[in-house]
Amino acid sequence: MSAARDALASAGLDVGAISWVEPGEAADLPFAGDRATARAAIEAAAPTADFFVLEAANRDCRLFVADMDSTMITVECIDELADYAGLKAQIAEVTERAMRGELDFAEALASRVALLKGLAESVIEQCRTERVKLMGGARELVGTLGARGARTILVSGGFIPFAVPVGREIGFDLQIANVLHVADGKLAGTVEQPIVDAARKRSELLGAIDALRIAPAQSIAIGDGANDIPMIEAAGLGIAYHAKPKTRAAADAAIERGDLSTLLHALGISRRDWAAA
């Protein structure tokens, strides 16, 4: 923290005193000046820490919008579902390329879902039960923000049978995801149109800002893949979570080392004030 303070001062910023959010773990360093200048200075001075350069208004979070796969949960559901069909390696490669922004998301989704045609619908629930694990800090983060008055929305390019139970378990107010078509108890290999893609994620964020009549600065979006970039860029505070390079570059801040509860520290909320998991 001392190195970060010195770096901000050397960059010509007006820096205040260090105050601890969590002794020995997380601290605040107020400053006045350009955010981009501050971020560059701290990146050079504190390369081994998760840090956030944010406006005071960002801490009054009234809207939290999150991706699901590899953000709120530890897996990519479609990859795990594919494992039950013996196709995980093939589908996971496409997923990875899509999340890196190397493939069109809609085309990648359609091609992967088509490969699952004929898989028993019952496998979805089996997969969710056996494979889906919540990301560390998920319930603390969403529960705490909700308790403090924020609207919480899970918006996923994945599928409703995963997103709804996952979102409810974590504590989200609303879950939005794609609908898989089923025929005679088996996956039909298609998904309902229009899909939940990058544009839909952004529109859900902006629509919620308008509906809640809040300032954009009071909104936070978090995700890991390229299809999260538009909503991350549109939010008052956009967070990349253990993310792909393009997503990290687009975000205001990145969590690379800690779990989701790191964001609570960034918002100045000490552990004693977190909601119980």
C-alpha positions as a Markdown table, in Angstrom:
| # | Residue | x | y | z |
|---|---|---|---|---|
| 1 | Met | 0.0 | 0.0 | 0.0 |
| 2 | Ser | 2.9 | 2.3 | 0.7 |
| 3 | Ala | 4.3 | 1.6 | -2.7 |
| 4 | Ala | 0.9 | 2.3 | -4.3 |
| 5 | Arg | 0.6 | 5.6 | -2.5 |
| 6 | Asp | 4.1 | 6.6 | -3.5 |
| 7 | Ala | 3.3 | 5.7 | -7.2 |
| 8 | Leu | 0.1 | 7.8 | -7.2 |
| 9 | Ala | 1.9 | 10.8 | -5.7 |
| 10 | Ser | 4.8 | 10.4 | -8.2 |
| 11 | Ala | 2.2 | 10.4 | -11.0 |
| 12 | Gly | 1.1 | 13.8 | -9.8 |
| 13 | Leu | -2.2 | 12.8 | -8.1 |
| 14 | Asp | -3.4 | 14.2 | -4.9 |
| 15 | Val | -3.3 | 11.2 | -2.5 |
| 16 | Gly | -5.0 | 10.8 | 0.9 |
| 17 | Ala | -4.2 | 8.6 | 3.8 |
| 18 | Ile | -4.4 | 4.8 | 3.7 |
| 19 | Ser | -7.4 | 3.3 | 5.6 |
| 20 | Trp | -7.9 | -0.4 | 6.2 |
| 21 | Val | -11.1 | -2.1 | 5.1 |
| 22 | Glu | -9.8 | -5.4 | 6.4 |
| 23 | Pro | -6.6 | -5.2 | 8.5 |
| 24 | Gly | -3.7 | -6.7 | 6.7 |
| 25 | Glu | -5.9 | -7.8 | 3.7 |
| 26 | Ala | -7.7 | -4.9 | 2.0 |
| 27 | Ala | -7.2 | -1.1 | 2.2 |
| 28 | Asp | -8.5 | 2.1 | 0.7 |
| 29 | Leu | -6.3 | 4.8 | -0.8 |
| 30 | Pro | -8.3 | 7.9 | -1.8 |
| 31 | Phe | -7.0 | 10.2 | -4.5 |
| 32 | Ala | -8.1 | 13.0 | -6.8 |
| 33 | Gly | -7.2 | 12.9 | -10.4 |
| 34 | Asp | -7.4 | 10.8 | -13.6 |
| 35 | Arg | -8.4 | 7.2 | -13.1 |
| 36 | Ala | -6.4 | 5.9 | -16.1 |
| 37 | Thr | -3.2 | 7.5 | -14.8 |
| 38 | Ala | -3.8 | 6.0 | -11.3 |
| 39 | Arg | -4.5 | 2.5 | -12.7 |
| 40 | Ala | -1.2 | 2.6 | -14.8 |
| 41 | Ala | 0.8 | 3.8 | -11.8 |
| 42 | Ile | -0.6 | 1.1 | -9.4 |
| 43 | Glu | -0.2 | -1.7 | -12.0 |
| 44 | Ala | 3.5 | -0.8 | -12.1 |
| 45 | Ala | 3.8 | -0.5 | -8.3 |
| 46 | Ala | 1.7 | -3.4 | -7.1 |
| 47 | Pro | 1.7 | -6.1 | -9.8 |
| 48 | Thr | 0.9 | -8.9 | -7.3 |
| 49 | Ala | -2.3 | -7.5 | -5.8 |
| 50 | Asp | -5.9 | -7.3 | -7.0 |
| 51 | Phe | -6.8 | -3.6 | -7.0 |
| 52 | Phe | -9.7 | -1.4 | -8.1 |
| 53 | Val | -9.6 | 2.2 | -9.3 |
| 54 | Leu | -13.2 | 3.4 | -8.9 |
| 55 | Glu | -15.3 | 6.4 | -8.2 |
| 56 | Ala | -16.9 | 6.9 | -4.9 |
| 57 | Ala | -20.3 | 6.6 | -6.6 |
| 58 | Asn | -19.5 | 3.1 | -7.6 |
| 59 | Arg | -19.7 | 2.0 | -4.0 |
| 60 | Asp | -23.4 | 2.9 | -3.8 |
| 61 | Cys | -24.2 | -0.2 | -5.9 |
| 62 | Arg | -27.9 | -0.4 | -6.8 |
| 63 | Leu | -27.6 | -2.9 | -9.7 |
| 64 | Phe | -25.4 | -6.0 | -10.0 |
| 65 | Val | -25.4 | -8.0 | -13.2 |
| 66 | Ala | -23.3 | -11.1 | -13.5 |
| 67 | Asp | -22.3 | -13.8 | -16.0 |
| 68 | Met | -22.8 | -17.4 | -14.7 |
| 69 | Asp | -20.3 | -19.9 | -16.3 |
| 70 | Ser | -16.8 | -19.6 | -15.0 |
| 71 | Thr | -17.9 | -16.5 | -13.0 |
| 72 | Met | -20.6 | -17.4 | -10.5 |
| 73 | Ile | -19.9 | -21.1 | -11.0 |
| 74 | Thr | -16.6 | -22.9 | -11.5 |
| 75 | Val | -17.5 | -24.7 | -14.8 |
| 76 | Glu | -18.8 | -24.1 | -18.3 |
| 77 | Cys | -22.1 | -26.0 | -18.2 |
| 78 | Ile | -22.2 | -26.9 | -21.9 |
| 79 | Asp | -18.7 | -28.5 | -21.7 |
| 80 | Glu | -19.8 | -30.6 | -18.7 |
| 81 | Leu | -23.0 | -31.5 | -20.4 |
| 82 | Ala | -21.0 | -32.6 | -23.4 |
| 83 | Asp | -19.0 | -34.9 | -21.3 |
| 84 | Tyr | -22.1 | -37.1 | -20.8 |
| 85 | Ala | -22.2 | -37.4 | -24.6 |
| 86 | Gly | -18.5 | -38.2 | -24.9 |
| 87 | Leu | -17.9 | -34.9 | -26.6 |
| 88 | Lys | -16.3 | -32.7 | -24.0 |
| 89 | Ala | -12.9 | -32.1 | -25.6 |
| 90 | Gln | -14.5 | -31.2 | -28.9 |
| 91 | Ile | -17.0 | -28.8 | -27.5 |
| 92 | Ala | -14.7 | -27.3 | -24.8 |
| 93 | Glu | -12.3 | -26.2 | -27.5 |
| 94 | Val | -15.1 | -24.3 | -29.3 |
| 95 | Thr | -16.2 | -22.8 | -25.9 |
| 96 | Glu | -12.7 | -21.6 | -25.1 |
| 97 | Arg | -12.3 | -19.9 | -28.5 |
| 98 | Ala | -15.7 | -18.3 | -28.3 |
| 99 | Met | -14.9 | -16.9 | -24.8 |
| 100 | Arg | -11.7 | -15.5 | -26.1 |
| 101 | Gly | -13.6 | -13.7 | -28.8 |
| 102 | Glu | -12.1 | -15.8 | -31.7 |
| 103 | Leu | -15.5 | -17.1 | -32.8 |
| 104 | Asp | -18.9 | -15.6 | -33.3 |
| 105 | Phe | -20.9 | -16.4 | -30.1 |
| 106 | Ala | -24.2 | -17.2 | -31.8 |
| 107 | Glu | -22.6 | -19.5 | -34.4 |
| 108 | Ala | -20.5 | -21.2 | -31.7 |
| 109 | Leu | -23.5 | -21.8 | -29.5 |
| 110 | Ala | -25.6 | -23.2 | -32.4 |
| 111 | Ser | -22.8 | -25.6 | -33.4 |
| 112 | Arg | -22.2 | -26.9 | -29.9 |
| 113 | Val | -25.9 | -27.4 | -29.1 |
| 114 | Ala | -26.4 | -29.3 | -32.4 |
| 115 | Leu | -23.8 | -31.8 | -31.3 |
| 116 | Leu | -25.9 | -32.5 | -28.2 |
| 117 | Lys | -28.9 | -33.6 | -30.2 |
| 118 | Gly | -30.4 | -36.8 | -28.8 |
| 119 | Leu | -29.0 | -36.5 | -25.3 |
| 120 | Ala | -31.6 | -37.4 | -22.7 |
| 121 | Glu | -33.2 | -34.3 | -21.1 |
| 122 | Ser | -32.7 | -35.9 | -17.7 |
| 123 | Val | -28.9 | -35.6 | -18.1 |
| 124 | Ile | -29.2 | -31.9 | -17.6 |
| 125 | Glu | -30.3 | -32.2 | -13.9 |
| 126 | Gln | -27.7 | -35.0 | -13.4 |
| 127 | Cys | -25.0 | -32.7 | -14.8 |
| 128 | Arg | -26.1 | -29.8 | -12.6 |
| 129 | Thr | -26.1 | -31.9 | -9.5 |
| 130 | Glu | -22.8 | -33.7 | -10.2 |
| 131 | Arg | -20.7 | -31.0 | -11.8 |
| 132 | Val | -21.9 | -27.5 | -11.0 |
| 133 | Lys | -20.1 | -25.9 | -8.0 |
| 134 | Leu | -20.6 | -22.3 | -6.8 |
| 135 | Met | -17.6 | -20.0 | -7.1 |
| 136 | Gly | -16.0 | -19.0 | -3.9 |
| 137 | Gly | -17.6 | -15.9 | -2.4 |
| 138 | Ala | -20.7 | -16.0 | -4.7 |
| 139 | Arg | -23.3 | -16.2 | -2.0 |
| 140 | Glu | -21.5 | -13.7 | 0.2 |
| 141 | Leu | -21.2 | -11.2 | -2.6 |
| 142 | Val | -24.8 | -11.4 | -4.0 |
| 143 | Gly | -26.3 | -11.8 | -0.5 |
| 144 | Thr | -24.5 | -8.7 | 0.8 |
| 145 | Leu | -25.3 | -6.5 | -2.2 |
| 146 | Gly | -29.0 | -7.6 | -2.1 |
| 147 | Ala | -29.2 | -6.9 | 1.6 |
| 148 | Arg | -27.8 | -3.4 | 0.9 |
| 149 | Gly | -30.6 | -2.6 | -1.6 |
| 150 | Ala | -29.1 | -3.7 | -4.9 |
| 151 | Arg | -31.1 | -5.4 | -7.7 |
| 152 | Thr | -29.1 | -8.6 | -8.6 |
| 153 | Ile | -29.5 | -10.2 | -12.1 |
| 154 | Leu | -27.8 | -13.4 | -13.4 |
| 155 | Val | -27.6 | -13.1 | -17.2 |
| 156 | Ser | -26.1 | -16.1 | -18.9 |
| 157 | Gly | -25.3 | -17.3 | -22.4 |
| 158 | Gly | -25.9 | -20.8 | -21.0 |
| 159 | Phe | -29.2 | -22.5 | -20.3 |
| 160 | Ile | -32.3 | -22.0 | -18.1 |
| 161 | Pro | -32.2 | -25.4 | -16.4 |
| 162 | Phe | -28.8 | -24.4 | -15.0 |
| 163 | Ala | -29.2 | -20.7 | -14.5 |
| 164 | Val | -32.5 | -20.7 | -12.6 |
| 165 | Pro | -31.5 | -23.2 | -9.8 |
| 166 | Val | -28.0 | -21.7 | -9.6 |
| 167 | Gly | -29.3 | -18.2 | -9.5 |
| 168 | Arg | -31.8 | -19.0 | -6.7 |
| 169 | Glu | -29.2 | -20.9 | -4.7 |
| 170 | Ile | -26.8 | -17.9 | -4.8 |
| 171 | Gly | -29.6 | -15.4 | -4.1 |
| 172 | Phe | -30.1 | -13.5 | -7.4 |
| 173 | Asp | -33.4 | -11.6 | -7.9 |
| 174 | Leu | -33.7 | -12.6 | -11.6 |
| 175 | Gln | -32.1 | -15.2 | -13.9 |
| 176 | Ile | -31.9 | -14.8 | -17.7 |
| 177 | Ala | -30.5 | -17.5 | -20.0 |
| 178 | Asn | -31.1 | -19.6 | -23.2 |
| 179 | Val | -33.9 | -22.1 | -23.6 |
| 180 | Leu | -32.9 | -25.6 | -25.0 |
| 181 | His | -35.5 | -27.2 | -27.2 |
| 182 | Val | -36.6 | -30.7 | -26.2 |
| 183 | Ala | -38.5 | -33.3 | -28.1 |
| 184 | Asp | -39.7 | -36.7 | -26.8 |
| 185 | Gly | -37.5 | -36.3 | -23.7 |
| 186 | Lys | -34.3 | -35.7 | -25.6 |
| 187 | Leu | -32.4 | -32.5 | -26.6 |
| 188 | Ala | -33.5 | -31.4 | -30.1 |
| 189 | Gly | -30.1 | -29.8 | -30.9 |
| 190 | Thr | -31.5 | -26.3 | -31.2 |
| 191 | Val | -32.0 | -23.3 | -28.9 |
| 192 | Glu | -34.8 | -20.7 | -28.7 |
| 193 | Gln | -34.2 | -17.5 | -30.7 |
| 194 | Pro | -33.3 | -14.8 | -30.1 |
| 195 | Ile | -30.4 | -16.1 | -27.9 |
| 196 | Val | -28.9 | -14.5 | -24.9 |
| 197 | Asp | -25.7 | -13.0 | -26.4 |
| 198 | Ala | -23.4 | -10.1 | -25.7 |
| 199 | Ala | -26.0 | -7.6 | -27.0 |
| 200 | Arg | -28.7 | -9.1 | -24.8 |
| 201 | Lys | -26.5 | -8.9 | -21.8 |
| 202 | Arg | -25.8 | -5.2 | -22.4 |
| 203 | Ser | -29.5 | -4.5 | -23.0 |
| 204 | Glu | -30.5 | -6.2 | -19.8 |
| 205 | Leu | -28.0 | -4.0 | -17.9 |
| 206 | Leu | -29.1 | -0.8 | -19.5 |
| 207 | Gly | -32.8 | -1.6 | -19.2 |
| 208 | Ala | -32.4 | -2.3 | -15.5 |
| 209 | Ile | -30.5 | 1.0 | -15.0 |
| 210 | Asp | -33.5 | 2.8 | -16.7 |
| 211 | Ala | -36.1 | 0.8 | -14.8 |
| 212 | Leu | -34.5 | 1.4 | -11.4 |
| 213 | Arg | -33.9 | 5.1 | -12.3 |
| 214 | Ile | -30.3 | 5.0 | -11.0 |
| 215 | Ala | -27.1 | 6.6 | -12.2 |
| 216 | Pro | -25.0 | 4.4 | -14.5 |
| 217 | Ala | -22.2 | 4.7 | -11.9 |
| 218 | Gln | -24.4 | 2.8 | -9.4 |
| 219 | Ser | -24.3 | -0.3 | -11.7 |
| 220 | Ile | -21.7 | -3.1 | -11.6 |
| 221 | Ala | -21.2 | -5.9 | -14.2 |
| 222 | Ile | -18.9 | -8.9 | -13.9 |
| 223 | Gly | -17.9 | -11.6 | -16.3 |
| 224 | Asp | -15.0 | -13.6 | -17.8 |
| 225 | Gly | -15.6 | -14.0 | -21.5 |
| 226 | Ala | -15.7 | -11.9 | -24.7 |
| 227 | Asn | -19.5 | -12.0 | -24.7 |
| 228 | Asp | -19.4 | -10.1 | -21.4 |
| 229 | Ile | -17.4 | -7.2 | -22.8 |
| 230 | Pro | -20.4 | -5.0 | -23.9 |
| 231 | Met | -22.1 | -5.2 | -20.5 |
| 232 | Ile | -18.8 | -4.7 | -18.7 |
| 233 | Glu | -18.1 | -1.6 | -20.8 |
| 234 | Ala | -21.6 | -0.2 | -20.3 |
| 235 | Ala | -21.6 | -0.6 | -16.5 |
| 236 | Gly | -20.5 | 2.1 | -14.1 |
| 237 | Leu | -17.9 | -0.4 | -12.8 |
| 238 | Gly | -17.0 | -3.3 | -15.1 |
| 239 | Ile | -15.1 | -6.2 | -13.5 |
| 240 | Ala | -13.2 | -9.0 | -15.3 |
| 241 | Tyr | -13.2 | -12.1 | -13.1 |
| 242 | His | -10.3 | -14.6 | -13.8 |
| 243 | Ala | -11.0 | -13.5 | -17.3 |
| 244 | Lys | -9.8 | -13.9 | -20.9 |
| 245 | Pro | -7.3 | -11.3 | -22.1 |
| 246 | Lys | -9.8 | -9.3 | -24.2 |
| 247 | Thr | -12.2 | -9.1 | -21.3 |
| 248 | Arg | -9.5 | -8.0 | -18.9 |
| 249 | Ala | -8.5 | -5.2 | -21.3 |
| 250 | Ala | -12.0 | -3.9 | -21.5 |
| 251 | Ala | -12.8 | -3.9 | -17.8 |
| 252 | Asp | -12.3 | -1.1 | -15.3 |
| 253 | Ala | -10.8 | -3.6 | -12.9 |
| 254 | Ala | -9.9 | -7.3 | -12.7 |
| 255 | Ile | -10.0 | -10.0 | -10.0 |
| 256 | Glu | -7.1 | -12.4 | -10.8 |
| 257 | Arg | -6.1 | -13.7 | -7.4 |
| 258 | Gly | -9.0 | -13.5 | -4.9 |
| 259 | Asp | -12.5 | -15.0 | -5.2 |
| 260 | Leu | -15.8 | -13.1 | -5.7 |
| 261 | Ser | -15.8 | -11.7 | -2.2 |
| 262 | Thr | -12.8 | -9.5 | -3.2 |
| 263 | Leu | -15.4 | -7.2 | -4.8 |
| 264 | Leu | -16.9 | -6.6 | -1.4 |
| 265 | His | -13.6 | -5.4 | -0.1 |
| 266 | Ala | -13.3 | -3.2 | -3.2 |
| 267 | Leu | -16.7 | -1.6 | -2.3 |
| 268 | Gly | -15.3 | -0.8 | 1.2 |
| 269 | Ile | -17.4 | -3.5 | 3.0 |
| 270 | Ser | -15.5 | -5.3 | 5.7 |
| 271 | Arg | -16.1 | -9.0 | 6.4 |
| 272 | Arg | -18.1 | -8.3 | 9.6 |
| 273 | Asp | -20.8 | -6.7 | 7.4 |
| 274 | Trp | -21.1 | -9.5 | 4.8 |
| 275 | Ala | -24.2 | -11.6 | 4.5 |
| 276 | Ala | -23.8 | -15.1 | 5.7 |
| 277 | Ala | -23.2 | -17.7 | 3.0 |
